[in-house]
Amino acid sequence: MDITIHASFLPHNDPDASQAFYRDTLGFEVRNDVGYDGMRWITVGSADQPGTSIVLEPPAADPVGCRLVVPTVDFAPRRSS
């Protein structure tokens, strides 16, 4: 089975400082920057891995975790011969 981590969610206390660290220090590109109801989500990732992202989210948002993308899963029961 091929499992890929599409996005990992990490909390931040300071969106500007977090964005500066991931962009300026680690060299990640900023893919999205969304504000809602006084909170801010920032998506960053490596330019050479466009399918994998880190979402920096406010601690008040739920859930914190990761999402796995599985392209094909066979759920059919297997019969023994």
N, C-alpha and C positions, 0 to 999 in steps of 0.2 A: 504494500500500500504506500502511496506517495502522499505525504502530508506536508503542507506548506503553512508557515505562520504568515498570515496576511497582514495582521496589525496587532501590535502589543500596546496596551494602554498603561501609561504611567502618570501618577498624579504630579501636579506642580503647585507651588505656592505663589510663584511669581512668573506670570507668562512671559514677560519681556526678558527676564534673566534666563529663563529656560530656553526660549527661542534663541537668544544670543549664544548660549552654551552649545546647543546642538548644531546651530548653523555656523557660527564663527570658530568655535574651538574644535568640534568634531568634523566639520565640513559637510554636514547633511544639507540637502535642499529643503526648503519649506514648500510643502505641497498644498497646504490648506491652512487657513487661519479664520476660524469662525467664532463669533461672539453671540451669546444669547443670554438674556436675563441676567446681565452682570457677570457672566462667566465666559471663559474663552478656551476653545479647543484648538490645538496647533498640531498639524500632521507634518512630520519630517521623515526623511529617509535618505538612503544612499542613492546617488544618481545611477549607479550601476546595478541597483536592485529595485527596479520600479514596482515590483509586486509585493514588496515588504515595507511596512511603515511603522513608525512609532507615533502614537497619538498621545500628546501631552494634554491631560485633562484636569479640570479643577477638582480638588478633593471632595467637594460636595456632590459631584456627579457619580452616578452608579451605572454600570459596575466597572470595577478595575479588573483587568485580566487580559486575555488574548483570544483571538478568534482564529480558528483553524479552518482552512479551506481544503476539502477533499474532492478532487475532480470527479472520481467515479467510485461508488461503493456498491458492491453486490450484496443486497440483503436477502436474496433468495435462499431458502434453506437448502443445505447440501444433503443429498441422499447417499448413503453408503451402498455400494453394490453387493 
